[in-house]
Amino acid sequence: MSYDWLAPARSQFLRLSMRLPHAILVQSEPGLGKHTLANEMVASLLCDDPTSVDSMLRACGTCKNCTMFVSGNHPDFHYISSERFVESTDSPLVAYAERYLEAPEKRGKRKPRKIISVDQIRALIDSFNLSNHSARYKVALIEPTDAMNINASNALLKLLEEPNPDSVLILVCNDSSHLPMTIRSRCILLNVDPPAPEQAVSWLNSQGISESSAQKALAICGGAPLTALAYAHSKEVAQFENLLESLLAILQEGVGPVETREQLLKLQSSAVLLSWLQMVVNWLIGAAQERAYPGLAPWQAYSRTFTKLSRRLDKTKLVALFQLYDELLLIKKQDLDIVNPGLLLDKWLITYSRLL
């Protein structure tokens, strides 16, 4: 599927390909198609005869290297990822990941690991020390790069500081600020920006989503079209409205935070709930400040419930809202696999009730 909003990033890669750097860091929020972009980049680097079409470097799709890449057995392509990411993605590159993961029979019944280990990076270094088989470049794709533990990051520096000839590293992550500066400083950044709201709505319309549903879905996912498409076909929009109504009920009807927490945990995973709460508080800050937006403010897609909620607040509550926002940031930094998210949510809702 073609994503028109990737055009600026594709053009930047075309320019980079004329004097190819050793390492490229692809960064964007989830739902903007950075994985698709990375796959296109890998295919063009492995291809025998890539061509420039519409300011984009495209693989021919028919040469021997293209055929091997698509079949999942190209010897010059290396894919590094975590067990958890591999299990959660439908990427066609997953077949390549198994080469660097612990064999399923050795994992037993333990949970999939969410880190990229130092052993995986060391194995990649060994592979990169070998000669190319048939492609112009040895290419490694590491995603999500911010899943590397500190030892893996330090090991990767060896490839970044002493690059092998005819090799390219493509690193993919949601937020490059989570990577060590030693990694970031040795890569060329390729940022994927979200499309303009009108372009995102138009694309969602082309996928059969009504304008109203498109605007609501885009509002709660930061304008990311692919996430919005998934939301529009599921219960997320209705769940988000329930979240707003629950927050309103605490202030308007005196509903208890503990009761609210039980309702919220039935709506979504803890991670998604925290992101939604963070967004709502940010909207409330914007509304209280009467912040100007080009076009519609994001919360206007939920004007009925949000207006009732925001009317209960004004500029005198800004300090409290900023405190609530900061507390959400601290909660999100914790490992929700270890800490009980229900207790954290309890504490935050009590603070919300007390301050507002």
N, C-alpha and C positions, 0 to 999 in steps of 0.2 A: 504494500500500500504506500502511495506517495504522500508525503507530508510537505506541503508548500512552505510552511514556516521554517523548514530546515534550510531553505535556500541560502541565507547569509552564511551559515556554518559550512555548507557544502562549498560555497565560493571561497571561503577562507582556506579550506583544505586543498582546493585546487591550486591556490596560490602557494601554499606550503609545499605541495608536491613538486614544484619547480625547483626547489632547493630543500629537499626533505630533511627535517630535523630527526634526531635519533629518538626523541620521545615527545608524544603529544598527549596532553591531558584534556579529555573531553568532560565538560562539566555542565550540569543542568539540574533543575528540580525534576522529580519523577513525573512521568506522563508527557514529556515533550519529545520523545523519540530518539534520545541520545544513543540507545542500544542499536536502533536501526541505522543511525548515522555511522556508528562504529563498525557495524557489519559491512556497510558499503565501503568504508575506508579500507578495511582488511581485504575485501574482494578485489578492489582496484590495485592494491599493492602486490597482490599475488598474481594478478592477471598478466599474461604475456603481452597484451596489446590494449591497455586501457585508453579510452578516448574521452575528450572533453565535450560534453553535451550539456547545453543550457547552464553553463558556468558550474558544471559538476563533473568530477572525474568518475567515469563509469567503467566497470569491468565488462569485457566483451561477452562473457557468459558461455562461450563455446570452446575456448582453448583447453588444452590438457590441464593446466593449473586451475582454471575455473571449474572444470568438471570434477577434479579431485576435491576442491574446496567444498563444493556443494554436497558431494557424497559423504563428507565427514571424515576423510582420511588423508588430508594434505599433510605431508611430513614437515613442511616449513611453516605451518601455522600452529601456535601454541596458545591455549586458552586456560587462564588461571582464574578460579573463582572459589567461593566457599561452598560447603555442602548445603547450607541452608538456601543460598541464592540459587544453586542448581536445581534444588527441589521445588522452588517457588516460581521458576521462570519457564516460559515455553520457547525460549530462544533455540533456533536451529543449531547453535554452536555447542549445546550441552554435551553432545557426543565427544567433543574434544576435551572437555573438562575432566573426564574420568581418568585420563592419563596421569593426572596430577593429584588425584584424590585417593584416599585410603579405600581399598577394595571393600565392597559391601559386606562380604563375609567376615571381614576383620572388625567392622564397625559394631556388629552385634545389634543390640537394642538401644544403644545410646542415642541421645538426641543429635540431629545434624549440627555440626559446628558452624558458627556464624563468622568465624575468622578465616583469613588466609594465612597459613602457617609459614614459618621460615623454611620448613622442608620443601614446600611447594616452590618457593622462590629459588632455593638451591638447586632443585631439579631443573627448573627453567634455565638457570645459568649454565648447567651442564649441557643442556640441549643447544643453547645458543653458542656454545663453544665448538659445535660441530659444523661442518661445511653445509652450505645450501644444497638441497637435493635437485630442485628443478625451477623454483621461482627466483625472481630477481632479488627478493628480500626474505629473510626470516622475519616473521611478524608474530609478536606476542600481544594478546589482548588480556588485560587484567581488569576485572570488574566484580564487585565494586571495590575500587582501590582502597577506599577507607575502611575495608574489612581486614586489611593487613594488620597484624600485631606489630609491636615495636621491633621485634627481632626480624620479622619479614621485611619491614621498611628499611632497616639497616642493611639487610642482605641485598635488597633491590638497588641500593646505592652503588653497588659494585658494577651493575650493568649500566647505570646512568653515568658514572664517573669514568668508566673504561668501556665505552660502547664498542661492540663488535662491528666490523665493517659489514655493510649490506644487511643491517638489522634495524627493525623499527619496533618501539614499544608504544602501545596505545593504552592509556590508563583512563578508566571511566569511573566517575563518581558523582554523587549528588551535590556535595559541597567540598570544594578543595581546601577550605580552611581547616578541615579535620585532618588533613595530611601534614606531615612534618615539612617545615620550610625547606629542608634539604632535598626533599622530593620535588616540591613545587618549583623551586628555583631552577631545576634542571630540565624542566619540560616547557614546551610551548603550549599555552592555554588556548583551547578552542571552546568557547562558551556558546551554549544553545539557549537563546532567549525565547520566552513565550511569545506567541503571536499577538497582534492587536486583538482586542475583544471582538471586533467586527469580523475579523478573519477567522477566529476560533468558532464563533457562532455560525458563520457561513459554512465552515467545514462540517460542523455537527449537523447542520441542516441537511447537508449532502449525504449524511449517514442515516437520515430518517428521524432525527431528533427535532422536536418542535422548538421554536425560538424561546418560549418561556422555560421549558425544561432545560434547554441548553444554557440559558443564563443562570439558572439555579445551580446546575451542576458545576459550571465554571466558577461560580462564586465561592464554592466550598473546597475547591482544589487549586486555588491560586492561578486559575486561567490555563491550566494544563489540559489540552484537548483530549488526549488519550485517556487520562483519568476521568475526565468529564464524560466521555463516551461510556466507560464502564459504569459510572455512577448513574447515568441516565437510564441504563438498562437494568438497574437493580434497586435496592431499597434505600440507598444512601441519602437521597434528597429528602425523603419522608423522615428518615432517622435524624437528619440534621434539624429539621423543623421541630421534631420532638425534643431535641436537645435545647433549642431556644425556648420552647414552651416550659420545659423543666426549670431552666434558669429564671424565667419570668415568675413561675409559681413560687419559688423561694422568696422572692421579693414582694410579690403581690398577695399571695395567699398564706404565706408563712409555712410552707411545706418544709419539713425537716431535711437537712443535708444528707443524713444517712438514708432516708427513704429515697431521696433523689439519686444518690449514688447507686442504689440497687437498680433503679430504672435505667440509668445511663449505661451501666455495665452490660445490660441486656441489648443495648443498641449496637455497639461496635466494640472492636478490640481496644485495649487500653491505649495503645500508641495512637490510633486514629482519634479516639476521644480527646486525648491531650492536645493533638494538633487542632481539632475543631474548637476546643475551649480557648486555645491560644488565638485562633482567628477571631472568635467572637469578642474576646477582650480587646483585641486590636481594633475591631470595628467600633466598639463602644468608645475607645479612646478617640478614634477619628470623628465619630459623631459628636462627642462632647466638645471636641476642639473645633467643630464645624469645619473640618478639613475640606478643601476644595479638590474635586477630582475631575479630570477631563472626561466628559461623558457621565455615565451613571456611576454612583458609588457602588462598590461591590455588594453592600448589604441591601440595596434597594430591590434585589431579586427576592428578598424575604421581608419586604416592607411591612406586611401586616403584623407579624409577631415581633420583629426586631424593633419596629417603631414603638410598640408598647413597652419593650424592655428599655430602650434608650431614653424614652421620655422620663423615666424614673431617675435618670442621672443627669448631671450637668458638670460644669467645669470644676465645681468644688470637690467632685469625686475623682479627679484626674490622678491625684497622688495614690489613692486606693487602687485605681485601675492599673497603674504602672506597677504597684506592688504585687498585684495578682498576676500580672504578665510575667514579672521576674520569677515568681514562685513556680509558674508553669515551666519556665526555661530550666530551672534547677531540677524539677521533677523529671523532665525529658532526658536529662543527662544521666539519670540513674538506669541501671540495668533492670528492666521490668521482668526479666526472667528470674531474677533473684529477689527483688523487693516486691512486697505485696502491693500491687497497683491500687487495690480497693482502699487500703489504709491511706495511701497518698492522696487519692481522690477525695476521701472523707475529710482529711485535714484541709485541703484546698477549698472545698465547698463550705466548710465551717467558716473559714476566713472570708470567703465571698459573702456569705450571709451576714457576718459581723460587720464587715467594712461598708457594704452597700445597702 
